[in-house]
Amino acid sequence: VITDDELGALLHAFFSEQECSYIALSGSYAKSAEAPTKVTYRPVKMRQAVQWQASEQRGNKVYHRNIAPAELAEDLQTLLAAHFKQAVLFGNRNDLHVMHSRKGGYTFLRKPPSRSLMIAEHNRPKEYLLPTGEPIDFLIKLKVMRPTGELHSNKSDKFRQINRFLEIVDDTLGNFSAHQELNIIDFGCGKAYLSFALYYYLTKIKGFTVSILGLDLKADVIAFCNQLAQELDYKGLHFAVGDINSCANPCSRVDMVVCLHACDTATDAALERAVRWQARVILAVPCCQHELYSKIESQPLETLLRHGVLRERFAALATDAARAELLEMMGYKCQVMEFIDLEHTPKNLLLRAIRQQGNSTQRQKLAANRYRAFAKGLSITPDLERRFAQELTSLGGTPP
Ligand SMILES: C[S@@+](CC[C@H](N)C(=O)[O-])C[C@H]1O[C@@H](n2cnc3c(N)ncnc32)[C@H](O)[C@@H]1O
């Protein structure tokens, strides 16, 4: 049996001697609804350094806190002393099991490293930005996850999609300062899995302050989303009924616009709004690009265009190529990337555009010229071109 002080020394020694990948506190003594019934800690990479994230289950809610590595031992010891019978620390050299006796004092055991062995023996499952196995409140409410943290059997694709989206967002965060509030708009948010995921990831895992607005035509869906944001106490996440084509800018500075799976030219409306509001980052996953299907004409491509299926796919690709070029023309650096594998959804291309700082007129003119040649070759005037017609004329130089 060891004392509190000896336990402190034991924990400090454990953390300094080896890498720890996970900690779980269990066997709650909880009597009140506010007391934690389960706590886990895991390391997360924040913007500048690794922090530990504690997930505390209290009643049917899960709360998160970020803890500096130097404060981990004390945090863990305080919670163990107050509420739990046992803590297990999973290290790469050994696992440390600490048992807390209510009569006072602690006992401990070292066991072979179960988690790191598991990782070495099996192919490590893909590390998602949102952890699996830990309850995440909004995913539980949206019926992607069970209260235990397991995924519902038919929701693993949704979970993968959400995580892939967050990875892409994560890659753009270098464009923002660590201390600024991020203003984000989700156009055509629907049931808003992605707005909730963005909110959760940016505030609870990355430590940003955010203001997110989800916009959709459907009043019932918006009412549901607002109700859920309130239940989850997600301050700074709001939803409004509105049409992308006619909505007014809700904030003085827009940092990020996302628009996923808004059908056909709704994506173009979102891209135009984002550009006119000078959003620093635009992420769009277009879908149902029907607009050009019946309009494309090109003698050299006749062999391809005479087959309906090929014409349809080509029209969708041409629409997205035109969008990417027009975004470049408007001063953005635009990448077209895979969103998720084709086997999971046919809607798998994502346009990622970052507004360039400084003078980019020369690059914009080149994009305008490339665009003109492309549109002329296919005899198309897509929706987004019509929206940026004035800029195309002023930047376009001599039409080819
Ligand atoms: C296929 S859902 C996608 C929902 C969500 N973004 C996602 O990826 O899970 C498309 C949503 O866009 C909305 N939408 C389509 N056109 C719109 C417009 N002009 N203004 C606002 N919302 C629109 C629809 O109501 C629908 O909820």
The ligand as a MOL file (V3000), in Angstrom:
LIG
                    3D

  0  0  0     0  0            999 V3000
M  V30 BEGIN CTAB
M  V30 COUNTS 27 29 0 0 0
M  V30 BEGIN ATOM
M  V30 1 C -27.8810 16.8690 -49.9470 0
M  V30 2 S -28.1820 18.0130 -48.6600 0 CHG=1
M  V30 3 C -26.5930 18.1530 -47.9430 0
M  V30 4 C -26.5980 18.4760 -46.4800 0
M  V30 5 C -25.2320 18.6550 -45.8240 0
M  V30 6 N -24.4990 19.7700 -46.3610 0
M  V30 7 C -24.4130 17.3850 -45.9280 0
M  V30 8 O -23.4740 17.3200 -46.7580 0
M  V30 9 O -24.6720 16.4560 -45.1610 0 CHG=-1
M  V30 10 C -28.3560 19.5240 -49.5730 0
M  V30 11 C -28.9700 20.6220 -48.7460 0
M  V30 12 O -28.8510 21.8540 -49.4590 0
M  V30 13 C -30.0140 22.6090 -49.2400 0
M  V30 14 N -30.1220 23.6100 -50.3210 0
M  V30 15 C -30.2400 23.3880 -51.6490 0
M  V30 16 N -30.3490 24.5630 -52.3170 0
M  V30 17 C -30.2830 25.5530 -51.3860 0
M  V30 18 C -30.3350 26.9680 -51.4390 0
M  V30 19 N -30.4610 27.6130 -52.5950 0
M  V30 20 N -30.2450 27.6590 -50.2980 0
M  V30 21 C -30.1140 27.0210 -49.1020 0
M  V30 22 N -30.0480 25.6740 -48.9880 0
M  V30 23 C -30.1380 24.9370 -50.1170 0
M  V30 24 C -31.1150 21.5760 -49.2540 0
M  V30 25 O -32.2850 22.0310 -48.5970 0
M  V30 26 C -30.4720 20.3980 -48.5470 0
M  V30 27 O -30.7370 20.3850 -47.1640 0
M  V30 END ATOM
M  V30 BEGIN BOND
M  V30 1 1 1 2
M  V30 2 1 2 3
M  V30 3 1 2 10
M  V30 4 1 3 4
M  V30 5 1 4 5
M  V30 6 1 5 6
M  V30 7 1 5 7
M  V30 8 2 7 8
M  V30 9 1 7 9
M  V30 10 1 10 11
M  V30 11 1 11 12
M  V30 12 1 11 26
M  V30 13 1 12 13
M  V30 14 1 13 14
M  V30 15 1 13 24
M  V30 16 1 14 15
M  V30 17 1 14 23
M  V30 18 2 15 16
M  V30 19 1 16 17
M  V30 20 1 17 18
M  V30 21 2 17 23
M  V30 22 1 18 19
M  V30 23 2 18 20
M  V30 24 1 20 21
M  V30 25 2 21 22
M  V30 26 1 22 23
M  V30 27 1 24 25
M  V30 28 1 24 26
M  V30 29 1 26 27
M  V30 END BOND
M  V30 END CTAB
M  END
